[in-house]
Amino acid sequence: MKTIKQIADEIGVSKQAVHQKRKSKGLSTALQPFTSTVDGVVYITVDGETLIKQAFSSSSRKAVDVNIADNQPTTVDALVSMLQNELYAKNKLIDEQQQTIGKLTDALERTTESLQPAQALHAGTMQKRLLRSVSPGTDGGADPECPESPKVRFFDRFFAKKQ
């Protein structure tokens, strides 16, 4: 035999909820042979405990039905079916996104491959400019292709010391 507090703790509800459920119309008459009161404490047999737990499990199912919006399913089976459909739709969306990511990755690889010749050409041009500015025998003038080379001013050409 268990007390109402023990049953409430097992179910995960308050003592008041168990008392109210026990006093409900259908359950109060069914529980009478399974309850006894000793020193003001109500004890319930194993069979009565089973009836109370069944009442709470069916009421929790009804609570799910009542809490769902009007346009939503009203049974647990319909709710499970709806959630499975949503899961299917989300999986389909994830597959589409993975395909899009694959296409974008391929496009990025093609772009990178097409840029490699341009980068090599630019590196060759920079190397030529560097060799021209370092090599002896240059006239000391500014290299028109290389913006980094110093410009020789007009008066510096006339008044520069000749070597």
GIZIFEN-V20973 format. One record per residue. N is the residue number from 1. RES is the residue in one letter. PSI is psi in radians with two decimals (none if undefined). Layout:
N,RES,PSI
N,RES,PSI
This chain:
1,M,2.50
2,K,2.72
3,T,2.93
4,I,-0.64
5,K,-0.76
6,Q,-0.75
7,I,-0.73
8,A,-0.72
9,D,-0.69
10,E,-0.72
11,I,-0.54
12,G,0.55
13,V,3.09
14,S,2.87
15,K,-0.66
16,Q,-0.65
17,A,-0.70
18,V,-0.72
19,H,-0.80
20,Q,-0.69
21,K,-0.68
22,R,-0.54
23,K,-0.06
24,S,2.79
25,K,-1.02
26,G,-0.57
27,L,-0.51
28,S,-0.74
29,T,-0.59
30,A,-0.49
31,L,-0.23
32,Q,-0.77
33,P,-0.23
34,F,0.08
35,T,2.65
36,S,2.62
37,T,2.19
38,V,2.11
39,D,0.69
40,G,0.03
41,V,2.26
42,V,2.19
43,Y,2.47
44,I,2.37
45,T,3.06
46,V,-0.69
47,D,-0.70
48,G,-0.67
49,E,-0.73
50,T,-0.74
51,L,-0.74
52,I,-0.77
53,K,-0.66
54,Q,-0.68
55,A,-0.70
56,F,-0.61
57,S,-0.68
58,S,-0.60
59,S,-0.56
60,S,-0.59
61,R,-0.70
62,K,-0.62
63,A,-0.66
64,V,-0.73
65,D,-0.69
66,V,-0.63
67,N,-0.24
68,I,2.47
69,A,2.84
70,D,-0.60
71,N,0.10
72,Q,2.87
73,P,2.67
74,T,0.05
75,T,2.80
76,V,-0.68
77,D,-0.72
78,A,-0.63
79,L,-0.75
80,V,-0.74
81,S,-0.74
82,M,-0.77
83,L,-0.64
84,Q,-0.69
85,N,-0.72
86,E,-0.70
87,L,-0.72
88,Y,-0.78
89,A,-0.70
90,K,-0.68
91,N,-0.69
92,K,-0.73
93,L,-0.70
94,I,-0.72
95,D,-0.75
96,E,-0.71
97,Q,-0.65
98,Q,-0.67
99,Q,-0.72
100,T,-0.73
101,I,-0.71
102,G,-0.76
103,K,-0.75
104,L,-0.65
105,T,-0.74
106,D,-0.74
107,A,-0.68
108,L,-0.70
109,E,-0.73
110,R,-0.72
111,T,-0.74
112,T,-0.74
113,E,-0.65
114,S,-0.42
115,L,-0.35
116,Q,-0.77
117,P,-0.67
118,A,-0.67
119,Q,-0.68
120,A,-0.72
121,L,-0.75
122,H,-0.70
123,A,-0.70
124,G,-0.74
125,T,-0.76
126,M,-0.65
127,Q,-0.71
128,K,-0.77
129,R,-0.75
130,L,-0.75
131,L,-0.66
132,R,-0.68
133,S,-0.42
134,V,-0.49
135,S,2.49
136,P,2.75
137,G,0.11
138,T,2.73
139,D,-0.03
140,G,-0.05
141,G,3.03
142,A,2.43
143,D,2.04
144,P,-0.41
145,E,-0.33
146,C,1.86
147,P,-0.29
148,E,-0.28
149,S,2.52
150,P,2.50
151,K,2.46
152,V,2.17
153,R,2.84
154,F,-0.87
155,F,-0.49
156,D,-0.48
157,R,-0.68
158,F,-0.64
159,F,0.12
160,A,2.61
161,K,2.38
162,K,2.43
163,Q,none
